[in-house]
Amino acid sequence: MTVPLAASTGTATFDQIAIVTGLVSLLYVALAVLLWRERTGRVTLVGRLADTIGRLDGVPRWAALTPYLHAASLLSCAFGVWWDIAVHIDRGRDTGPFGTPAHYPIFFGILGVIVSGVLPIALARKPLPARTIKLTKGWRIPCSAALVTVCGTFALVGFPLDDVWHRLFGEDVTLWGPTHLLMIGGVVFSIFARLLASAEVEQLVGINLRRRFQEIVAVGALLIAWDLFSTEFNYGVPQFPLILQPILIVFGSALAFTLLRSRRGPGTTFGALAVYLVIRGGIAWAVDQPLGEILGHFPLLIVEATLVELTALALGNKNRFRLGLVSGALIGTVGVVAEFGWSQVWMPIRWPASMLPSALGFGLVVGLGAGLIGAWLATRYAEVAGEVRETPPVRLTHQLGAIGLVAVLAALFYCVPRSADPGVTGTVSLEPAATGAQPTAYVTVKLQPADAAEGARWFEALAWQGGGQLTRPMEKVAEGTYRSTEPLPMHGKWKSLVRLHQGPRDMVAMWVYAPEDLAIEKPAVRVANGQTVDFISEQEVLRREERTDVPRWMWNSGYALLAVVGALEILGIAWLVGRGARGGRLRAAHLEDSKREKESA
């Protein structure tokens, strides 16, 4: 008997496709009706609500609802993603777009992001910022609204594409699959659009405590959203080189803290840090305790925030790029050392001392690059808000921002690729710890060559997807011989293996136990006592569900498409933020000229 593919390998059944199609269709019909009624001058409940909140907050009606809806949508997405990943780690694959309850908050959160972009489009009336986008005669919209809508649309497209990807390639049980990154990236990039909207409002009505707080919350959300990319490391099942974890931490913290502190006053980075720690910690607790899934760890970022605050107090905010470079350099070095210490205390995989030199080297490069990007964004947002600044020249700031982006991308492209050089074998000895219906055993592996694990980034036993996740370091007991510190399950749906991460990017693994999986036509794996097993590419072991008969060009095409979409989103952010900044500069110059004329009259 064979199990239907759609019911077992993560692809959608007809009812799930109908649910997605129906909900999206209803939403778009409702938005179309709202757009039509608002543009034809009719009264709508949404318009009334926007007018009321706009009066209370002192903002234009088009900017009244988005801060609250966008924040709630981001929270829904973040909670859903961490919950969903925990479910996959604990129990394995799902059965389509709504195969687990965790997919619902992700889906509705993405829809909320789209709505938070469409609402300003529907409600757009004067006053509007200096630079807008013309849709029709008499209908102009803020740049931020267009950017939020585009980012949300890219994220939503990732939902059906994820099912297509699974049908073509099998289920890629990794956060870093193209369609997963498409969804997460769209939501993350929408935060930059939200910050642009905040600057557009500031251009029109200035800044107050409430809007300053909203901006701090948005940067805190950026820290939370960026940490999503590190989730596999935080859960202890990374499928890419360990060096990426410090790189991701440095990039996210240096960019976000530089952006905020170079725009706002003392202590604002600690405000964003508090938002990050409270919400990130709350999600980790909720997934672990009430929901009963694996606990997600996360970096603290306390030292990073402190470094930026101290740098700003010493250097001031006048030269944002100097602040970004110095802060980025400190985060890439001192911050990396601090997170190295934190990894020894709480992270599921401790960073080995042998990785510290390369982490400091790449951390410095990425920190400098992220600091320049953060300074570029802060400068553009300040110009959108109406700041008059003569130095440095606009063209130079563009060049510095581009240099920072190239530095970060170069580090990522160098560190992301994995290898799996053959030549390591292990002779296995099993020491039973429990027998009966649920046997467990300590696993001892005698390596050949004996020094294969010397200086390894990690050498550990892993058991997952059997109703939980267990990570056990392999402890050296003799020359070339290592034993798991705790027994591994050898029963049920558990998948037990030994992982070895050699050097910068070589990642191999060997099976210990895996059940038969009829849905993907995989036999059971039961390593016998005394058996010698080859270490193979770790991807073949961790992603057992992936198809191996797909041509390489199809894989490359999928990632190439993701690269194109990512590039479009980055270019969209740069163009729309730059467009808004040009408008802000022109408006500020006009106001300055008018002021001088009045003074001379």
Secondary structure, DSSP 8 states (H G I E B T S, - for coil): ----GGGTSS---HHHHHHHHHHHHHHHHHHHHHHHHHHTT---HHHHHHHHHHHHHTS-GGGTSHHHHHHHHHHHHHHHHHHHHHHHHHH---SSTTSSTTHHHHHHHHHHHHHHHHHHHHH--SS--SSEEEEETTEEEEHHHHHHHHHHHHHHHHHHHHHHHHHHH----STTSHHHHHHHHHHHHHHHHHHHHHHHHHHHH---HHHHHHHHHHHHHHHHHHHGGGHHHHHT---S-TTHHHHHHHHHHHHHHHHHHTTS-TTHHHHHHHHHHHHHHHHHHHHHTTS----------HHHHHHHHHHHHHH-SSSHHHHHHHHHHHIIIIIHHHHHHHHHHT-SS---GGGHHHHHHHHHHHHHHHHHHHHHHHHHHHHHTT----SS-HHHHHHHHHHHHHHHHHHHHHHS--B--S--EEEEEEEEEE-TTS-EEEEEEEEESTTTTTT-SEEEEEEESSSSEEEEEEEEEETTEEEESS-EE-STT-EEEEEEEETTTEEEEEEEEE--BGGGTB--EE--TT-EEE-EEHHHHHTTTS-S-S-HHHHHHHHHHHHHHHHHHHHHHHHHHHHHHHHHHHHHHHHHHHHHHHHH-
